[in-house]
Amino acid sequence: GSSATKTVTIQNISGGSFPPHALLFTSIVVAGTGFSLVSNGCPVSPATVAAQASCPVQVKFAPATTGSFSGSLTITDNGGGSPQKIVLSGTGS
């Protein structure tokens, strides 16, 4: 089967046009058939990401069968618009 790993960089954009504040993650979850969290370089509460800092999250797609698949990367934090959801898609061959 096929597989692929992608890195998503999460950035705390406060401190530019927004007042600076520490970003506090309560969860980072990958869902969907064939998708998994390979590594989480983001600190989980009580640790924080400082204003203008970033951290990487790696997601792997390795389906057991052929076909199209969809999933999501959901990031829950103390930032505006939480939780943030990134739609994932892949095709197994």
N, CA, C and O atoms as a GROMACS GRO file, in nm:
protein
  372
    1GLY      N    1   0.081  -0.119   0.000
    1GLY     CA    2   0.000   0.000   0.000
    1GLY      C    3   0.085   0.125   0.000
    1GLY      O    4   0.207   0.119   0.016
    2SER      N    5   0.020   0.235  -0.018
    2SER     CA    6   0.089   0.364  -0.021
    2SER      C    7   0.078   0.433   0.114
    2SER      O    8  -0.015   0.407   0.191
    3SER      N    9   0.173   0.520   0.142
    3SER     CA   10   0.164   0.601   0.264
    3SER      C   11   0.234   0.734   0.240
    3SER      O   12   0.321   0.745   0.154
    4ALA      N   13   0.196   0.832   0.318
    4ALA     CA   14   0.257   0.965   0.309
    4ALA      C   15   0.248   1.032   0.445
    4ALA      O   16   0.150   1.015   0.518
    5THR      N   17   0.351   1.108   0.479
    5THR     CA   18   0.353   1.184   0.604
    5THR      C   19   0.369   1.332   0.571
    5THR      O   20   0.454   1.369   0.491
    6LYS      N   21   0.286   1.414   0.632
    6LYS     CA   22   0.290   1.559   0.610
    6LYS      C   23   0.306   1.629   0.745
    6LYS      O   24   0.257   1.582   0.847
    7THR      N   25   0.376   1.741   0.742
    7THR     CA   26   0.394   1.822   0.862
    7THR      C   27   0.304   1.946   0.853
    7THR      O   28   0.302   2.016   0.752
    8VAL      N   29   0.231   1.970   0.960
    8VAL     CA   30   0.148   2.090   0.974
    8VAL      C   31   0.216   2.177   1.079
    8VAL      O   32   0.244   2.132   1.190
    9THR      N   33   0.242   2.303   1.044
    9THR     CA   34   0.302   2.395   1.140
    9THR      C   35   0.193   2.483   1.200
    9THR      O   36   0.121   2.552   1.128
   10ILE      N   37   0.182   2.480   1.330
   10ILE     CA   38   0.083   2.560   1.401
   10ILE      C   39   0.156   2.681   1.459
   10ILE      O   40   0.255   2.666   1.531
   11GLN      N   41   0.108   2.802   1.426
   11GLN     CA   42   0.174   2.923   1.471
   11GLN      C   43   0.081   3.006   1.559
   11GLN      O   44  -0.037   3.023   1.529
   12ASN      N   45   0.138   3.057   1.667
   12ASN     CA   46   0.067   3.152   1.753
   12ASN      C   47   0.087   3.290   1.693
   12ASN      O   48   0.195   3.348   1.704
   13ILE      N   49  -0.017   3.343   1.627
   13ILE     CA   50  -0.004   3.471   1.556
   13ILE      C   51  -0.026   3.592   1.646
   13ILE      O   52  -0.021   3.706   1.599
   14SER      N   53  -0.048   3.570   1.775
   14SER     CA   54  -0.066   3.686   1.863
   14SER      C   55   0.066   3.761   1.874
   14SER      O   56   0.174   3.705   1.856
   15GLY      N   57   0.056   3.889   1.904
   15GLY     CA   58   0.175   3.971   1.918
   15GLY      C   59   0.203   4.055   1.794
   15GLY      O   60   0.284   4.148   1.800
   16GLY      N   61   0.139   4.024   1.682
   16GLY     CA   62   0.151   4.107   1.563
   16GLY      C   63   0.040   4.209   1.566
   16GLY      O   64   0.051   4.312   1.633
   17SER      N   65  -0.068   4.180   1.495
   17SER     CA   66  -0.186   4.267   1.495
   17SER      C   67  -0.273   4.244   1.618
   17SER      O   68  -0.364   4.321   1.646
   18PHE      N   69  -0.244   4.136   1.692
   18PHE     CA   70  -0.322   4.099   1.810
   18PHE      C   71  -0.237   4.114   1.936
   18PHE      O   72  -0.115   4.100   1.928
   19PRO      N   73  -0.298   4.142   2.050
   19PRO     CA   74  -0.220   4.147   2.174
   19PRO      C   75  -0.153   4.012   2.199
   19PRO      O   76  -0.214   3.908   2.175
   20PRO      N   77  -0.027   4.011   2.246
   20PRO     CA   78   0.043   3.885   2.268
   20PRO      C   79  -0.018   3.803   2.382
   20PRO      O   80  -0.053   3.858   2.487
   21HIS      N   81  -0.031   3.674   2.360
   21HIS     CA   82  -0.073   3.583   2.466
   21HIS      C   83  -0.019   3.444   2.436
   21HIS      O   84   0.005   3.409   2.320
   22ALA      N   85  -0.001   3.366   2.539
   22ALA     CA   86   0.048   3.229   2.524
   22ALA      C   87  -0.065   3.140   2.474
   22ALA      O   88  -0.178   3.151   2.520
   23LEU      N   89  -0.033   3.051   2.381
   23LEU     CA   90  -0.130   2.958   2.325
   23LEU      C   91  -0.124   2.828   2.404
   23LEU      O   92  -0.018   2.765   2.415
   24LEU      N   93  -0.237   2.788   2.459
   24LEU     CA   94  -0.246   2.670   2.545
   24LEU      C   95  -0.329   2.563   2.475
   24LEU      O   96  -0.449   2.581   2.454
   25PHE      N   97  -0.266   2.452   2.438
   25PHE     CA   98  -0.337   2.341   2.372
   25PHE      C   99  -0.395   2.246   2.476
   25PHE      O  100  -0.327   2.208   2.571
   26THR      N  101  -0.521   2.209   2.457
   26THR     CA  102  -0.580   2.108   2.544
   26THR      C  103  -0.588   1.973   2.474
   26THR      O  104  -0.590   1.869   2.540
   27SER      N  105  -0.592   1.974   2.340
   27SER     CA  106  -0.585   1.847   2.267
   27SER      C  107  -0.552   1.871   2.120
   27SER      O  108  -0.587   1.974   2.062
   28ILE      N  109  -0.485   1.772   2.062
   28ILE     CA  110  -0.455   1.768   1.920
   28ILE      C  111  -0.487   1.626   1.876
   28ILE      O  112  -0.418   1.532   1.916
   29VAL      N  113  -0.592   1.610   1.794
   29VAL     CA  114  -0.646   1.477   1.762
   29VAL      C  115  -0.659   1.459   1.612
   29VAL      O  116  -0.706   1.548   1.541
   30VAL      N  117  -0.618   1.341   1.564
   30VAL     CA  118  -0.638   1.304   1.424
   30VAL      C  119  -0.746   1.197   1.419
   30VAL      O  120  -0.744   1.102   1.498
   31ALA      N  121  -0.841   1.212   1.328
   31ALA     CA  122  -0.949   1.115   1.312
   31ALA      C  123  -0.962   1.078   1.165
   31ALA      O  124  -0.924   1.156   1.078
   32GLY      N  125  -1.013   0.960   1.138
   32GLY     CA  126  -1.038   0.916   1.002
   32GLY      C  127  -0.962   0.790   0.968
   32GLY      O  128  -0.849   0.770   1.014
   33THR      N  129  -1.022   0.705   0.888
   33THR     CA  130  -0.962   0.579   0.847
   33THR      C  131  -0.834   0.603   0.769
   33THR      O  132  -0.834   0.675   0.669
   34GLY      N  133  -0.724   0.543   0.813
   34GLY     CA  134  -0.596   0.554   0.745
   34GLY      C  135  -0.509   0.668   0.792
   34GLY      O  136  -0.391   0.674   0.756
   35PHE      N  137  -0.563   0.760   0.873
   35PHE     CA  138  -0.487   0.875   0.921
   35PHE      C  139  -0.442   0.853   1.066
   35PHE      O  140  -0.517   0.798   1.146
   36SER      N  141  -0.320   0.897   1.098
   36SER     CA  142  -0.271   0.885   1.235
   36SER      C  143  -0.177   1.001   1.267
   36SER      O  144  -0.118   1.062   1.178
   37LEU      N  145  -0.164   1.029   1.396
   37LEU     CA  146  -0.072   1.131   1.445
   37LEU      C  147   0.063   1.065   1.464
   37LEU      O  148   0.077   0.975   1.547
   38VAL      N  149   0.164   1.108   1.387
   38VAL     CA  150   0.298   1.050   1.396
   38VAL      C  151   0.376   1.114   1.509
   38VAL      O  152   0.435   1.045   1.592
   39SER      N  153   0.376   1.246   1.512
   39SER     CA  154   0.446   1.317   1.619
   39SER      C  155   0.377   1.449   1.646
   39SER      O  156   0.322   1.513   1.556
   40ASN      N  157   0.381   1.489   1.771
   40ASN     CA  158   0.322   1.614   1.815
   40ASN      C  159   0.432   1.696   1.882
   40ASN      O  160   0.470   1.670   1.996
   41GLY      N  161   0.481   1.795   1.809
   41GLY     CA  162   0.585   1.882   1.864
   41GLY      C  163   0.528   2.000   1.940
   41GLY      O  164   0.603   2.089   1.981
   42CYS      N  165   0.396   2.001   1.960
   42CYS     CA  166   0.331   2.110   2.033
   42CYS      C  167   0.312   2.069   2.179
   42CYS      O  168   0.272   1.956   2.207
   43PRO      N  169   0.341   2.159   2.270
   43PRO     CA  170   0.322   2.125   2.411
   43PRO      C  171   0.174   2.120   2.447
   43PRO      O  172   0.093   2.196   2.394
   44VAL      N  173   0.141   2.030   2.535
   44VAL     CA  174   0.004   2.018   2.583
   44VAL      C  175  -0.003   2.081   2.722
   44VAL      O  176   0.095   2.079   2.796
   45SER      N  177  -0.117   2.137   2.757
   45SER     CA  178  -0.139   2.206   2.884
   45SER      C  179  -0.074   2.128   3.000
   45SER      O  180  -0.088   2.006   3.006
   46PRO      N  181  -0.004   2.194   3.089
   46PRO     CA  182   0.000   2.338   3.114
   46PRO      C  183   0.108   2.414   3.036
   46PRO      O  184   0.116   2.536   3.048
   47ALA      N  185   0.190   2.346   2.956
   47ALA     CA  186   0.291   2.416   2.875
   47ALA      C  187   0.221   2.497   2.766
   47ALA      O  188   0.109   2.465   2.727
   48THR      N  189   0.288   2.601   2.716
   48THR     CA  190   0.227   2.690   2.618
   48THR      C  191   0.323   2.719   2.502
   48THR      O  192   0.442   2.690   2.510
   49VAL      N  193   0.269   2.777   2.395
   49VAL     CA  194   0.348   2.827   2.283
   49VAL      C  195   0.344   2.980   2.291
   49VAL      O  196   0.236   3.039   2.292
   50ALA      N  197   0.460   3.043   2.297
   50ALA     CA  198   0.469   3.188   2.313
   50ALA      C  199   0.418   3.261   2.189
   50ALA      O  200   0.408   3.202   2.081
   51ALA      N  201   0.386   3.388   2.205
   51ALA     CA  202   0.344   3.472   2.093
   51ALA      C  203   0.447   3.466   1.982
   51ALA      O  204   0.567   3.475   2.008
   52GLN      N  205   0.401   3.452   1.857
   52GLN     CA  206   0.483   3.447   1.736
   52GLN      C  207   0.565   3.318   1.723
   52GLN      O  208   0.639   3.303   1.625
   53ALA      N  209   0.554   3.225   1.815
   53ALA     CA  210   0.625   3.097   1.807
   53ALA      C  211   0.538   2.995   1.733
   53ALA      O  212   0.418   3.017   1.714
   54SER      N  213   0.599   2.884   1.693
   54SER     CA  214   0.524   2.780   1.623
   54SER      C  215   0.570   2.642   1.668
   54SER      O  216   0.672   2.629   1.737
   55CYS      N  217   0.494   2.540   1.629
   55CYS     CA  218   0.529   2.403   1.663
   55CYS      C  219   0.475   2.310   1.554
   55CYS      O  220   0.372   2.338   1.493
   56PRO      N  221   0.546   2.197   1.529
   56PRO     CA  222   0.506   2.107   1.422
   56PRO      C  223   0.422   1.988   1.470
   56PRO      O  224   0.440   1.938   1.581
   57VAL      N  225   0.332   1.944   1.384
   57VAL     CA  226   0.253   1.822   1.406
   57VAL      C  227   0.265   1.740   1.277
   57VAL      O  228   0.244   1.793   1.168
   58GLN      N  229   0.298   1.612   1.289
   58GLN     CA  230   0.309   1.525   1.171
   58GLN      C  231   0.192   1.428   1.166
   58GLN      O  232   0.161   1.360   1.264
   59VAL      N  233   0.129   1.422   1.049
   59VAL     CA  234   0.015   1.333   1.026
   59VAL      C  235   0.053   1.235   0.916
   59VAL      O  236   0.110   1.274   0.814
   60LYS      N  237   0.020   1.108   0.937
   60LYS     CA  238   0.050   1.004   0.838
   60LYS      C  239  -0.079   0.949   0.778
   60LYS      O  240  -0.179   0.929   0.847
   61PHE      N  241  -0.074   0.926   0.647
   61PHE     CA  242  -0.184   0.860   0.578
   61PHE      C  243  -0.131   0.728   0.526
   61PHE      O  244  -0.041   0.725   0.442
   62ALA      N  245  -0.186   0.618   0.576
   62ALA     CA  246  -0.145   0.484   0.535
   62ALA      C  247  -0.267   0.393   0.536
   62ALA      O  248  -0.288   0.316   0.630
   63PRO      N  249  -0.349   0.400   0.431
   63PRO     CA  250  -0.471   0.321   0.428
   63PRO      C  251  -0.441   0.173   0.405
   63PRO      O  252  -0.344   0.137   0.339
   64ALA      N  253  -0.526   0.088   0.460
   64ALA     CA  254  -0.510  -0.056   0.445
   64ALA      C  255  -0.568  -0.106   0.313
   64ALA      O  256  -0.538  -0.216   0.268
   65THR      N  257  -0.653  -0.024   0.251
   65THR     CA  258  -0.718  -0.063   0.126
   65THR      C  259  -0.710   0.052   0.025
   65THR      O  260  -0.668   0.162   0.059
   66THR      N  261  -0.749   0.024  -0.099
   66THR     CA  262  -0.751   0.128  -0.201
   66THR      C  263  -0.879   0.211  -0.188
   66THR      O  264  -0.977   0.168  -0.126
   67GLY      N  265  -0.877   0.329  -0.246
   67GLY     CA  266  -0.995   0.415  -0.244
   67GLY      C  267  -0.965   0.551  -0.186
   67GLY      O  268  -0.852   0.580  -0.146
   68SER      N  269  -1.068   0.634  -0.181
   68SER     CA  270  -1.057   0.770  -0.127
   68SER      C  271  -1.098   0.771   0.020
   68SER      O  272  -1.194   0.705   0.059
   69PHE      N  273  -1.025   0.847   0.099
   69PHE     CA  274  -1.049   0.856   0.242
   69PHE      C  275  -1.047   1.002   0.286
   69PHE      O  276  -0.979   1.085   0.225
   70SER      N  277  -1.120   1.032   0.391
   70SER     CA  278  -1.116   1.166   0.448
   70SER      C  279  -1.100   1.155   0.599
   70SER      O  280  -1.138   1.055   0.660
   71GLY      N  281  -1.045   1.259   0.657
   71GLY     CA  282  -1.024   1.263   0.801
   71GLY      C  283  -1.011   1.407   0.846
   71GLY      O  284  -1.044   1.500   0.773
   72SER      N  285  -0.963   1.424   0.969
   72SER     CA  286  -0.949   1.559   1.022
   72SER      C  287  -0.838   1.566   1.126
   72SER      O  288  -0.806   1.467   1.193
   73LEU      N  289  -0.781   1.684   1.138
   73LEU     CA  290  -0.687   1.718   1.244
   73LEU      C  291  -0.757   1.827   1.323
   73LEU      O  292  -0.779   1.937   1.271
   74THR      N  293  -0.790   1.799   1.448
   74THR     CA  294  -0.863   1.895   1.531
   74THR      C  295  -0.772   1.945   1.643
   74THR      O  296  -0.716   1.865   1.719
   75ILE      N  297  -0.759   2.077   1.652
   75ILE     CA  298  -0.673   2.141   1.751
   75ILE      C  299  -0.760   2.222   1.845
   75ILE      O  300  -0.828   2.316   1.804
   76THR      N  301  -0.758   2.185   1.972
   76THR     CA  302  -0.837   2.256   2.073
   76THR      C  303  -0.740   2.336   2.160
   76THR      O  304  -0.644   2.280   2.214
   77ASP      N  305  -0.765   2.466   2.173
   77ASP     CA  306  -0.674   2.554   2.245
   77ASP      C  307  -0.750   2.674   2.301
   77ASP      O  308  -0.872   2.682   2.292
   78ASN      N  309  -0.676   2.768   2.358
   78ASN     CA  310  -0.737   2.888   2.414
   78ASN      C  311  -0.738   3.004   2.315
   78ASN      O  312  -0.764   3.118   2.353
   79GLY      N  313  -0.709   2.976   2.188
   79GLY     CA  314  -0.710   3.079   2.085
   79GLY      C  315  -0.849   3.103   2.030
   79GLY      O  316  -0.941   3.025   2.054
   80GLY      N  317  -0.864   3.210   1.957
   80GLY     CA  318  -0.992   3.241   1.895
   80GLY      C  319  -1.033   3.136   1.794
   80GLY      O  320  -0.948   3.083   1.722
   81GLY      N  321  -1.161   3.106   1.787
   81GLY     CA  322  -1.212   3.010   1.690
   81GLY      C  323  -1.188   2.865   1.725
   81GLY      O  324  -1.206   2.776   1.641
   82SER      N  325  -1.147   2.839   1.848
   82SER     CA  326  -1.120   2.700   1.889
   82SER      C  327  -1.250   2.621   1.900
   82SER      O  328  -1.350   2.676   1.946
   83PRO      N  329  -1.252   2.496   1.861
   83PRO     CA  330  -1.139   2.422   1.803
   83PRO      C  331  -1.120   2.452   1.654
   83PRO      O  332  -1.216   2.482   1.583
   84GLN      N  333  -0.995   2.444   1.609
   84GLN     CA  334  -0.964   2.459   1.468
   84GLN      C  335  -0.962   2.319   1.406
   84GLN      O  336  -0.908   2.225   1.466
   85LYS      N  337  -1.020   2.304   1.288
   85LYS     CA  338  -1.029   2.173   1.224
   85LYS      C  339  -0.970   2.182   1.083
   85LYS      O  340  -1.010   2.266   1.003
   86ILE      N  341  -0.875   2.094   1.055
   86ILE     CA  342  -0.813   2.085   0.924
   86ILE      C  343  -0.866   1.957   0.859
   86ILE      O  344  -0.855   1.848   0.916
   87VAL      N  345  -0.923   1.970   0.741
   87VAL     CA  346  -0.976   1.855   0.668
   87VAL      C  347  -0.860   1.782   0.599
   87VAL      O  348  -0.776   1.845   0.535
   88LEU      N  349  -0.857   1.650   0.614
   88LEU     CA  350  -0.754   1.567   0.552
   88LEU      C  351  -0.819   1.480   0.446
   88LEU      O  352  -0.933   1.437   0.462
   89SER      N  353  -0.746   1.453   0.339
   89SER     CA  354  -0.797   1.361   0.236
   89SER      C  355  -0.680   1.286   0.175
   89SER      O  356  -0.568   1.338   0.170
   90GLY      N  357  -0.706   1.166   0.128
   90GLY     CA  358  -0.603   1.086   0.064
   90GLY      C  359  -0.665   0.976  -0.018
   90GLY      O  360  -0.780   0.939   0.002
   91THR      N  361  -0.587   0.925  -0.112
   91THR     CA  362  -0.632   0.815  -0.196
   91THR      C  363  -0.534   0.701  -0.184
   91THR      O  364  -0.415   0.716  -0.213
   92GLY      N  365  -0.584   0.586  -0.140
   92GLY     CA  366  -0.500   0.467  -0.128
   92GLY      C  367  -0.490   0.398  -0.262
   92GLY      O  368  -0.587   0.388  -0.336
   93SER      N  369  -0.370   0.350  -0.292
   93SER     CA  370  -0.350   0.280  -0.419
   93SER      C  371  -0.279   0.147  -0.398
   93SER      O  372  -0.254   0.075  -0.494
   0.00000   0.00000   0.00000
